[in-house]
Amino acid sequence: AREALVETLSHIDALLLTGGADIDPRYMNEEPDYSLLHSINPKRDEQELLLTLFAAEKNLPVLGICRGVQTLAAALGGKVHQDIYAAMGTGLLAHDQEPVERHIATHGVNIAAGSLLGRIFGCNELNVNSFHHQAVSLPPEGFVVSATSTDNVIEAIEAVDGRNIIGVQWHPESFIMNEDSTMMPLFRWLVNEAALYRKVSGIHNRILAIDSHCDTPMLFSAGYRLEENSETALVDLHKMAAGRLDVATMVAYIPQGPRDTESLHAATALADSLLHGISERVETAGESVVLCSSVKELPLCKREGKKVIMRGIENGYAIGRDISNITRYKNMGVVYMTLCHNGDNDICDSARGAAEHGGLSGFGRQVVAEMNRVGMAVDLSHAAESTFWQVLELSSAPVVCSHSSCRALCDHPRNLTDEQMRALAVKGGVVQVTMYSGFLCKEGAATLEDFLRHIDHAVSVAGIDSVGIGSDFDGDGAVIGCSCAAQLRNVTRGLLCRGYSVADIEKLWGGNWLRVLQAVENAADKE
């Protein structure tokens, strides 16, 4: 049955949950009070609750009507009053307006200021009909109450975490029976969101969507499995499928530590362990995912419907002082290495370091040359400005910033200045805008809108051919509206709404990144 529901959702662009019988309280771990309940239909409950849960995971637009808003609450972790009069007292409005005709409004609701519902209707008060004795008592996590009646019964809820979901307690469809178009904006919203969902799906059918940086291997010690729908990890196969992500670049992150011989050997051993861990998890995850070490393999994987994991290293501390590790890691499938992390190392100065070398060390110059020779991309995220400019001058191949944002919008030493982004573009490189909140705004939790503003700025400075996306998921990257890989299609939706063309979106979602990695590979082939 689950498979049939998932298959059904793959053929639709939105879900409408209709009215009907009471929700069985047992699905919310409550003992039912049959003196309060009217008719219940557990078979319908089971099907619709699962359907709603799967639809929310796929980020489908959803509109719940009457019972439908209660279904949303029950399916997604909220609560529903078995009977509002028993729960809230007898001094309530008449929420069951029988025998008044269904197209007649019988009471008003107050719409929350700034809510999506308010934007849809363009007002803060609305007259509605009413046919219920159950109602949402607690919205699910990620939802807010967007309308209440004057007796404080919850009349509407909506998602505020990036999912396009609204539920209303009244029956908006009944008004058209009296040629009353008051409620049509709600249905137009659903139709418009469905059209956007279909367009986004069509775009992802044709493009390669690539995330250039996620730190998921940091979760390996906690038992992470790629094929499991994790409650903690932000990237797994289920979330990649829901968000339409084709390629996740998982990095072996090595925290900067002491630089004595023993510590350097330990750093190399940790990198080896994490890289082997990536390979092992792909091998045990089934045939739907493969490892790739060259961009030339990606189009075939896309045609075959396979997800791809690529590998990187975050912090050149991993190679110690042994330059032969670069060739060894390239042979293990590493496509790029971030020269440093938070702190200077033997290669270079970090944006969060003490300017030990004045940029690159002598060893660091050898490292850049060797990475060029073997075809491993040089990543300058985390690098000091002095390091950035010296590498840009020295490197014979384009360089990348796998997860950085714009200093003009958020003054953080990890972000790139406009001058740096322009220079990166001139040299054929790419800046992958990241979702780390502290690099997007100085105060508060960053939103998808903040992230998209950084995309806009980077494009305006570096050009559409030099910008991409590196989430930093599982390394503190995540924003409200795109909290994990399952919500990455919201980025595409946001780009469409901002006027980016399909060709632009294809470049941002991986085309530019692929161009640079291919140029790095080609430069090495000529050696």
SULTA-V720084 format. One record per pair of residues at least 12 apart in sequence whose ideal C-beta (glycine too) atoms are under 7 Angstrom apart, sorted by the first residue. I is the first residue (numbers start at 1). J is the second residue. D is the distance in Angstrom with one decimal. If there is no record, write none. Layout:
i->I j->J d->D
i->I j->J d->D
This chain:
i->2 j->50 d->6.5
i->5 j->50 d->5.6
i->5 j->51 d->5.2
i->5 j->54 d->5.9
i->6 j->54 d->5.7
i->9 j->54 d->5.7
i->9 j->55 d->5.8
i->9 j->58 d->5.9
i->9 j->60 d->6.5
i->13 j->194 d->4.0
i->13 j->197 d->4.6
i->13 j->198 d->4.5
i->14 j->60 d->6.1
i->14 j->61 d->4.2
i->14 j->62 d->7.0
i->14 j->190 d->5.5
i->14 j->193 d->6.2
i->14 j->194 d->3.7
i->14 j->197 d->6.5
i->15 j->55 d->4.7
i->15 j->60 d->5.4
i->15 j->62 d->4.7
i->16 j->63 d->5.3
i->16 j->190 d->6.8
i->17 j->48 d->6.6
i->17 j->52 d->6.6
i->17 j->62 d->6.7
i->17 j->64 d->4.1
i->17 j->65 d->6.5
i->17 j->68 d->3.1
i->17 j->71 d->5.1
i->17 j->72 d->6.9
i->18 j->65 d->5.6
i->18 j->67 d->7.0
i->18 j->68 d->5.8
i->19 j->65 d->5.7
i->19 j->66 d->3.7
i->19 j->67 d->4.7
i->19 j->68 d->6.7
i->19 j->171 d->6.2
i->20 j->44 d->6.9
i->20 j->67 d->4.6
i->21 j->39 d->4.6
i->21 j->40 d->5.6
i->21 j->41 d->4.6
i->21 j->44 d->6.9
i->21 j->67 d->7.0
i->22 j->37 d->5.2
i->22 j->38 d->5.3
i->22 j->39 d->6.5
i->22 j->40 d->5.0
i->22 j->134 d->5.5
i->23 j->45 d->6.2
i->23 j->67 d->6.9
i->23 j->70 d->4.9
i->23 j->71 d->6.6
i->23 j->74 d->5.2
i->23 j->80 d->5.3
i->23 j->134 d->6.3
i->24 j->40 d->4.7
i->24 j->42 d->5.2
i->24 j->45 d->5.0
i->25 j->82 d->5.4
i->27 j->45 d->5.7
i->27 j->49 d->5.9
i->27 j->74 d->5.5
i->28 j->74 d->5.4
i->28 j->79 d->5.9
i->28 j->80 d->6.5
i->32 j->82 d->7.0
i->33 j->82 d->5.7
i->36 j->82 d->4.8
i->36 j->83 d->3.9
i->36 j->86 d->5.4
i->37 j->82 d->6.2
i->48 j->71 d->5.3
i->49 j->71 d->6.5
i->49 j->74 d->6.0
i->49 j->75 d->4.3
i->52 j->71 d->5.6
i->52 j->72 d->6.2
i->52 j->75 d->3.8
i->52 j->76 d->7.0
i->53 j->75 d->4.9
i->53 j->76 d->6.9
i->56 j->76 d->6.0
i->56 j->163 d->5.9
i->56 j->165 d->6.6
i->57 j->242 d->5.5
i->57 j->486 d->6.3
i->58 j->242 d->5.1
i->59 j->163 d->5.9
i->59 j->242 d->6.4
i->59 j->486 d->6.7
i->59 j->487 d->6.0
i->59 j->489 d->5.9
i->59 j->490 d->6.8
i->60 j->197 d->6.6
i->61 j->164 d->4.3
i->61 j->190 d->6.0
i->61 j->193 d->3.7
i->61 j->194 d->5.7
i->61 j->197 d->5.8
i->62 j->165 d->4.4
i->63 j->166 d->5.6
i->63 j->186 d->6.9
i->63 j->190 d->4.7
i->64 j->167 d->3.4
i->65 j->168 d->6.2
i->65 j->171 d->6.1
i->65 j->172 d->6.6
i->65 j->173 d->6.9
i->66 j->131 d->6.3
i->66 j->132 d->5.8
i->66 j->169 d->6.1
i->66 j->170 d->6.8
i->66 j->171 d->5.6
i->68 j->167 d->5.9
i->69 j->136 d->6.0
i->69 j->156 d->7.0
i->69 j->157 d->6.3
i->69 j->167 d->3.0
i->69 j->168 d->5.9
i->69 j->169 d->5.5
i->70 j->134 d->5.7
i->70 j->136 d->6.1
i->72 j->157 d->6.8
i->72 j->165 d->6.5
i->72 j->167 d->4.4
i->73 j->136 d->4.5
i->73 j->139 d->6.5
i->73 j->140 d->6.0
i->73 j->157 d->7.0
i->76 j->140 d->3.7
i->77 j->140 d->4.3
i->77 j->141 d->5.7
i->78 j->136 d->6.2
i->78 j->138 d->5.0
i->78 j->139 d->5.1
i->78 j->140 d->3.9
i->78 j->143 d->6.9
i->79 j->137 d->4.6
i->79 j->138 d->3.9
i->80 j->134 d->5.6
i->80 j->135 d->6.9
i->80 j->136 d->5.8
i->80 j->137 d->6.1
i->81 j->134 d->5.8
i->81 j->135 d->5.3
i->81 j->137 d->4.6
i->82 j->134 d->6.5
i->83 j->133 d->5.3
i->83 j->134 d->6.7
i->84 j->133 d->6.0
i->84 j->134 d->6.9
i->84 j->135 d->5.0
i->84 j->153 d->5.8
i->85 j->133 d->6.8
i->87 j->137 d->6.8
i->88 j->153 d->7.0
i->92 j->151 d->4.6
i->92 j->153 d->6.6
i->93 j->107 d->5.1
i->93 j->149 d->5.9
i->93 j->150 d->7.0
i->93 j->151 d->5.1
i->94 j->106 d->6.9
i->95 j->130 d->4.6
i->95 j->132 d->5.6
i->95 j->133 d->6.6
i->95 j->153 d->6.6
i->96 j->130 d->6.7
i->96 j->131 d->6.0
i->96 j->132 d->6.6
i->96 j->133 d->5.9
i->97 j->129 d->6.2
i->97 j->130 d->5.0
i->97 j->131 d->6.5
i->102 j->129 d->6.0
i->102 j->171 d->6.3
i->102 j->174 d->4.0
i->102 j->177 d->6.9
i->103 j->174 d->4.9
i->103 j->175 d->5.4
i->103 j->177 d->4.3
i->103 j->178 d->4.0
i->103 j->180 d->6.4
i->104 j->129 d->6.4
i->105 j->127 d->3.7
i->105 j->128 d->5.6
i->105 j->129 d->5.6
i->106 j->129 d->5.9
i->106 j->130 d->5.5
i->107 j->128 d->6.7
i->107 j->130 d->6.1
i->107 j->149 d->5.8
i->108 j->125 d->5.8
i->108 j->126 d->6.7
i->108 j->127 d->5.2
i->108 j->150 d->6.8
i->109 j->126 d->5.3
i->109 j->128 d->5.5
i->109 j->147 d->4.5
i->109 j->148 d->6.5
i->109 j->149 d->5.3
i->109 j->155 d->4.4
i->110 j->124 d->6.6
i->110 j->125 d->6.0
i->110 j->147 d->6.5
i->110 j->148 d->5.8
i->111 j->123 d->6.7
i->111 j->124 d->4.9
i->111 j->125 d->6.7
i->111 j->126 d->6.2
i->111 j->146 d->6.5
i->111 j->147 d->4.9
i->112 j->145 d->6.7
i->112 j->146 d->4.9
i->112 j->147 d->6.6
i->115 j->146 d->4.0
i->115 j->158 d->6.3
i->116 j->146 d->6.9
i->116 j->158 d->5.1
i->116 j->166 d->6.6
i->117 j->146 d->4.3
i->117 j->147 d->5.9
i->117 j->156 d->5.5
i->117 j->158 d->6.0
i->117 j->166 d->6.4
i->120 j->185 d->5.0
i->120 j->186 d->6.0
i->120 j->189 d->5.0
i->121 j->185 d->5.6
i->128 j->155 d->6.9
i->128 j->170 d->3.8
i->129 j->170 d->5.3
i->129 j->171 d->5.6
i->129 j->174 d->5.9
i->130 j->170 d->6.1
i->131 j->171 d->6.1
i->132 j->169 d->6.1
i->135 j->153 d->5.2
i->135 j->154 d->5.7
i->135 j->169 d->6.0
i->136 j->154 d->4.5
i->136 j->157 d->5.9
i->139 j->157 d->4.6
i->142 j->159 d->5.7
i->142 j->160 d->6.5
i->142 j->161 d->3.5
i->142 j->163 d->7.0
i->143 j->157 d->4.9
i->143 j->158 d->6.5
i->143 j->159 d->5.4
i->143 j->160 d->6.7
i->144 j->157 d->6.8
i->144 j->158 d->6.4
i->144 j->160 d->5.3
i->145 j->157 d->5.8
i->146 j->158 d->4.6
i->154 j->169 d->7.0
i->155 j->168 d->6.7
i->155 j->169 d->4.6
i->155 j->170 d->6.9
i->156 j->168 d->4.6
i->156 j->169 d->6.6
i->161 j->480 d->6.5
i->161 j->483 d->6.3
i->162 j->448 d->6.4
i->162 j->480 d->6.9
i->162 j->481 d->3.8
i->162 j->482 d->5.8
i->162 j->483 d->6.5
i->162 j->487 d->4.9
i->162 j->490 d->5.1
i->164 j->193 d->5.1
i->172 j->186 d->5.2
i->196 j->493 d->5.7
i->196 j->496 d->6.7
i->199 j->496 d->6.5
i->200 j->489 d->5.3
i->200 j->492 d->4.8
i->200 j->493 d->5.3
i->200 j->496 d->6.9
i->203 j->492 d->5.9
i->203 j->502 d->5.7
i->203 j->505 d->6.0
i->204 j->244 d->3.8
i->204 j->489 d->6.7
i->204 j->492 d->6.8
i->207 j->506 d->4.5
i->207 j->509 d->5.5
i->207 j->510 d->6.8
i->208 j->246 d->5.1
i->208 j->247 d->6.5
i->208 j->298 d->5.8
i->208 j->302 d->5.7
i->208 j->510 d->4.5
i->208 j->514 d->6.9
i->209 j->244 d->5.9
i->209 j->245 d->5.2
i->209 j->246 d->4.8
i->209 j->509 d->4.6
i->209 j->510 d->5.8
i->210 j->246 d->6.5
i->210 j->247 d->4.2
i->210 j->509 d->6.7
i->210 j->510 d->3.4
i->210 j->513 d->5.4
i->211 j->245 d->5.9
i->211 j->247 d->6.9
i->211 j->248 d->5.2
i->211 j->249 d->6.3
i->211 j->469 d->6.3
i->211 j->470 d->6.5
i->211 j->471 d->5.0
i->212 j->249 d->5.1
i->212 j->402 d->4.7
i->212 j->403 d->7.0
i->212 j->432 d->4.5
i->212 j->468 d->6.2
i->212 j->469 d->7.0
i->212 j->470 d->3.9
i->212 j->513 d->5.5
i->213 j->249 d->5.9
i->213 j->251 d->6.2
i->213 j->312 d->7.0
i->213 j->402 d->4.4
i->213 j->403 d->4.1
i->213 j->432 d->6.6
i->213 j->470 d->3.8
i->213 j->471 d->6.7
i->213 j->472 d->5.6
i->214 j->235 d->5.0
i->214 j->248 d->5.5
i->214 j->249 d->6.7
i->214 j->250 d->5.8
i->214 j->471 d->5.9
i->214 j->472 d->6.9
i->214 j->473 d->4.3
i->214 j->474 d->5.5
i->214 j->475 d->7.0
i->215 j->251 d->6.1
i->215 j->253 d->5.2
i->215 j->472 d->6.7
i->215 j->474 d->4.5
i->215 j->475 d->3.0
i->216 j->233 d->5.9
i->216 j->235 d->4.8
i->216 j->250 d->5.2
i->216 j->474 d->4.4
i->217 j->250 d->5.5
i->217 j->251 d->6.9
i->217 j->252 d->5.8
i->217 j->253 d->6.9
i->217 j->274 d->4.5
i->217 j->277 d->6.0
i->217 j->278 d->6.0
i->218 j->253 d->5.9
i->218 j->474 d->6.2
i->218 j->475 d->6.8
i->219 j->232 d->6.9
i->219 j->233 d->5.3
i->219 j->474 d->6.1
i->220 j->274 d->6.8
i->220 j->277 d->4.6
i->225 j->281 d->6.5
i->226 j->281 d->4.6
i->226 j->282 d->6.4
i->226 j->285 d->4.2
i->226 j->289 d->6.5
i->227 j->285 d->4.2
i->227 j->286 d->6.0
i->233 j->474 d->6.0
i->234 j->473 d->3.9
i->234 j->474 d->5.0
i->234 j->478 d->6.3
i->234 j->484 d->4.0
i->234 j->485 d->6.0
i->235 j->248 d->5.4
i->235 j->473 d->5.1
i->235 j->474 d->6.0
i->235 j->485 d->4.6
i->237 j->285 d->6.3
i->237 j->288 d->6.5
i->237 j->289 d->5.9
i->237 j->307 d->6.0
i->239 j->484 d->5.4
i->239 j->485 d->3.8
i->239 j->486 d->4.0
i->240 j->307 d->5.3
i->240 j->485 d->5.3
i->242 j->486 d->3.9
i->243 j->485 d->4.7
i->243 j->486 d->4.8
i->243 j->487 d->5.9
i->243 j->488 d->3.5
i->243 j->489 d->5.3
i->244 j->488 d->6.7
i->244 j->489 d->5.0
i->245 j->485 d->5.3
i->245 j->488 d->5.2
i->246 j->302 d->5.9
i->246 j->307 d->6.5
i->246 j->308 d->6.3
i->247 j->298 d->6.4
i->247 j->308 d->4.4
i->247 j->310 d->6.0
i->247 j->510 d->6.9
i->248 j->309 d->5.8
i->249 j->310 d->4.5
i->249 j->312 d->5.4
i->250 j->278 d->5.3
i->250 j->309 d->5.8
i->250 j->311 d->6.1
i->251 j->312 d->4.2
i->251 j->313 d->6.2
i->251 j->314 d->4.4
i->252 j->271 d->4.7
i->252 j->274 d->3.7
i->252 j->275 d->5.1
i->252 j->313 d->5.0
i->252 j->314 d->6.9
i->252 j->318 d->6.7
i->253 j->314 d->4.3
i->253 j->315 d->6.8
i->253 j->475 d->6.7
i->254 j->267 d->5.1
i->254 j->270 d->5.7
i->254 j->271 d->5.5
i->254 j->314 d->6.7
i->254 j->315 d->4.3
i->254 j->317 d->5.2
i->254 j->318 d->4.7
i->255 j->341 d->6.8
i->256 j->315 d->6.3
i->256 j->317 d->5.7
i->256 j->341 d->5.0
i->256 j->342 d->6.0
i->256 j->343 d->3.7
i->256 j->345 d->6.2
i->259 j->345 d->6.9
i->259 j->346 d->6.1
i->264 j->320 d->3.6
i->264 j->321 d->6.4
i->265 j->320 d->6.6
i->267 j->317 d->5.0
i->267 j->318 d->5.5
i->267 j->320 d->6.4
i->268 j->318 d->5.9
i->268 j->319 d->6.8
i->268 j->320 d->5.2
i->268 j->325 d->6.4
i->271 j->313 d->5.9
i->271 j->318 d->3.7
i->275 j->311 d->6.0
i->275 j->332 d->5.5
i->275 j->334 d->7.0
i->278 j->309 d->6.3
i->278 j->311 d->5.6
i->279 j->291 d->6.1
i->282 j->309 d->5.2
i->288 j->306 d->6.0
i->288 j->307 d->6.1
i->289 j->306 d->6.3
i->289 j->307 d->4.4
i->289 j->309 d->6.3
i->290 j->306 d->5.2
i->290 j->308 d->5.9
i->291 j->309 d->5.5
i->291 j->333 d->6.3
i->292 j->308 d->5.0
i->292 j->310 d->5.6
i->293 j->333 d->3.5
i->293 j->335 d->6.6
i->294 j->521 d->6.5
i->295 j->514 d->5.0
i->295 j->517 d->4.8
i->295 j->518 d->5.2
i->295 j->521 d->6.9
i->310 j->335 d->5.4
i->311 j->333 d->5.1
i->311 j->334 d->5.2
i->311 j->335 d->6.6
i->312 j->334 d->6.1
i->312 j->335 d->6.0
i->312 j->336 d->4.8
i->312 j->337 d->6.7
i->312 j->402 d->6.9
i->313 j->329 d->6.3
i->313 j->334 d->5.5
i->313 j->337 d->4.3
i->313 j->338 d->6.8
i->314 j->338 d->4.5
i->314 j->341 d->6.2
i->315 j->338 d->5.9
i->315 j->340 d->6.1
i->315 j->341 d->4.0
i->316 j->337 d->5.8
i->316 j->339 d->4.7
i->316 j->340 d->6.1
i->316 j->345 d->6.1
i->316 j->347 d->4.4
i->316 j->367 d->6.4
i->317 j->345 d->4.6
i->321 j->346 d->5.7
i->321 j->363 d->6.6
i->323 j->366 d->5.8
i->323 j->367 d->6.4
i->323 j->370 d->5.5
i->326 j->367 d->6.8
i->326 j->370 d->4.8
i->326 j->371 d->5.9
i->326 j->374 d->6.0
i->326 j->376 d->6.4
i->327 j->374 d->5.4
i->330 j->374 d->4.4
i->330 j->375 d->6.6
i->330 j->376 d->5.0
i->334 j->376 d->6.2
i->335 j->376 d->6.8
i->335 j->377 d->6.2
i->335 j->517 d->6.0
i->336 j->376 d->6.3
i->336 j->377 d->3.7
i->336 j->379 d->4.8
i->336 j->400 d->6.2
i->336 j->402 d->6.3
i->337 j->371 d->6.7
i->337 j->376 d->6.0
i->337 j->379 d->6.2
i->338 j->379 d->4.1
i->338 j->381 d->5.6
i->338 j->382 d->5.8
i->338 j->402 d->6.6
i->339 j->378 d->6.7
i->339 j->379 d->6.7
i->339 j->380 d->6.7
i->339 j->383 d->5.6
i->339 j->387 d->6.7
i->340 j->382 d->5.3
i->340 j->383 d->5.9
i->341 j->382 d->5.2
i->342 j->382 d->6.7
i->344 j->356 d->4.2
i->344 j->357 d->6.8
i->346 j->361 d->6.3
i->346 j->363 d->5.5
i->347 j->361 d->6.2
i->347 j->363 d->6.3
i->347 j->364 d->4.0
i->347 j->367 d->5.2
i->348 j->360 d->5.0
i->348 j->361 d->6.4
i->348 j->364 d->4.6
i->348 j->383 d->6.1
i->348 j->387 d->4.2
i->349 j->384 d->3.9
i->349 j->386 d->5.8
i->349 j->387 d->5.2
i->350 j->382 d->5.7
i->350 j->383 d->6.6
i->350 j->384 d->5.8
i->351 j->382 d->5.8
i->351 j->383 d->6.3
i->351 j->384 d->5.2
i->351 j->413 d->4.4
i->351 j->414 d->5.2
i->352 j->413 d->6.5
i->353 j->384 d->6.3
i->355 j->384 d->6.7
i->358 j->386 d->5.9
i->359 j->384 d->6.9
i->359 j->386 d->3.6
i->359 j->387 d->4.9
i->359 j->390 d->4.2
i->360 j->387 d->5.9
i->360 j->390 d->4.8
i->360 j->391 d->6.6
i->365 j->394 d->6.3
i->368 j->391 d->5.8
i->368 j->394 d->5.4
i->368 j->395 d->5.6
i->372 j->395 d->6.0
i->372 j->396 d->4.8
i->372 j->397 d->5.0
i->372 j->523 d->6.5
i->373 j->524 d->6.3
i->373 j->527 d->5.4
i->374 j->524 d->5.9
i->375 j->520 d->5.5
i->375 j->521 d->4.8
i->375 j->524 d->3.0
i->377 j->399 d->6.9
i->377 j->400 d->5.2
i->377 j->516 d->6.7
i->377 j->517 d->5.9
i->377 j->520 d->4.7
i->378 j->391 d->6.0
i->378 j->395 d->5.7
i->378 j->399 d->4.5
i->379 j->400 d->5.3
i->379 j->401 d->6.8
i->379 j->402 d->4.7
i->380 j->399 d->5.7
i->380 j->401 d->5.2
i->381 j->401 d->4.7
i->381 j->402 d->5.2
i->381 j->403 d->5.1
i->381 j->404 d->4.8
i->382 j->414 d->6.6
i->388 j->420 d->5.9
i->392 j->423 d->5.9
i->392 j->427 d->5.7
i->396 j->523 d->6.1
i->397 j->519 d->6.3
i->397 j->520 d->4.6
i->397 j->523 d->4.2
i->398 j->427 d->5.9
i->398 j->428 d->3.8
i->398 j->429 d->4.4
i->398 j->516 d->4.9
i->398 j->519 d->5.2
i->398 j->520 d->6.6
i->399 j->427 d->6.9
i->399 j->429 d->4.7
i->400 j->429 d->5.8
i->400 j->430 d->5.4
i->400 j->432 d->6.8
i->400 j->516 d->5.7
i->401 j->416 d->6.3
i->401 j->424 d->6.9
i->401 j->431 d->4.7
i->401 j->432 d->6.3
i->402 j->432 d->5.2
i->402 j->470 d->4.8
i->403 j->432 d->5.8
i->403 j->434 d->3.8
i->403 j->470 d->3.8
i->403 j->472 d->4.7
i->404 j->416 d->5.2
i->404 j->431 d->5.8
i->404 j->432 d->7.0
i->404 j->434 d->6.1
i->405 j->433 d->5.4
i->405 j->434 d->5.6
i->405 j->439 d->4.3
i->405 j->440 d->5.9
i->405 j->454 d->4.7
i->406 j->454 d->4.9
i->406 j->457 d->4.7
i->406 j->458 d->5.7
i->408 j->457 d->6.2
i->409 j->453 d->6.3
i->409 j->454 d->5.7
i->409 j->457 d->5.6
i->410 j->439 d->5.9
i->410 j->440 d->5.7
i->410 j->441 d->5.8
i->410 j->442 d->6.0
i->412 j->438 d->6.6
i->412 j->439 d->5.5
i->414 j->439 d->5.8
i->415 j->439 d->5.6
i->416 j->431 d->5.9
i->418 j->461 d->4.8
i->421 j->458 d->6.1
i->421 j->461 d->4.9
i->421 j->462 d->4.3
i->422 j->461 d->6.0
i->422 j->462 d->6.2
i->424 j->462 d->6.5
i->424 j->466 d->6.4
i->425 j->462 d->4.1
i->425 j->463 d->5.4
i->425 j->466 d->3.8
i->428 j->516 d->6.8
i->428 j->519 d->6.2
i->429 j->466 d->6.7
i->429 j->516 d->6.1
i->430 j->466 d->5.3
i->430 j->467 d->6.7
i->430 j->468 d->5.4
i->430 j->512 d->4.8
i->430 j->513 d->5.8
i->430 j->516 d->4.9
i->431 j->458 d->5.7
i->431 j->462 d->6.2
i->431 j->466 d->6.6
i->431 j->467 d->5.9
i->432 j->468 d->4.5
i->432 j->469 d->5.9
i->432 j->470 d->3.3
i->432 j->513 d->6.7
i->433 j->451 d->6.9
i->433 j->454 d->4.9
i->433 j->455 d->5.3
i->433 j->458 d->5.6
i->433 j->467 d->6.5
i->433 j->469 d->6.2
i->434 j->470 d->5.1
i->434 j->471 d->6.6
i->434 j->472 d->4.7
i->434 j->477 d->5.8
i->435 j->451 d->5.5
i->435 j->471 d->4.9
i->435 j->472 d->5.9
i->435 j->477 d->4.3
i->435 j->478 d->5.9
i->435 j->479 d->5.0
i->435 j->482 d->6.5
i->436 j->472 d->4.9
i->436 j->476 d->5.7
i->436 j->477 d->4.8
i->437 j->479 d->6.4
i->440 j->454 d->6.0
i->440 j->479 d->6.9
i->445 j->480 d->5.7
i->446 j->479 d->4.6
i->447 j->479 d->5.6
i->447 j->480 d->4.5
i->447 j->481 d->5.4
i->448 j->479 d->5.4
i->448 j->480 d->6.7
i->448 j->481 d->3.1
i->448 j->482 d->4.9
i->448 j->490 d->6.0
i->448 j->494 d->5.9
i->450 j->479 d->6.5
i->451 j->479 d->5.2
i->451 j->482 d->6.9
i->452 j->494 d->4.9
i->452 j->498 d->6.4
i->455 j->467 d->6.5
i->455 j->508 d->6.9
i->456 j->498 d->6.9
i->464 j->504 d->5.4
i->464 j->507 d->5.8
i->465 j->507 d->6.3
i->465 j->512 d->5.9
i->466 j->512 d->6.2
i->467 j->508 d->5.9
i->467 j->512 d->6.4
i->468 j->508 d->5.9
i->468 j->510 d->6.8
i->468 j->512 d->4.9
i->468 j->513 d->4.6
i->469 j->491 d->6.8
i->469 j->508 d->6.4
i->469 j->509 d->6.5
i->473 j->485 d->6.2
i->492 j->505 d->6.1
i->495 j->508 d->6.8
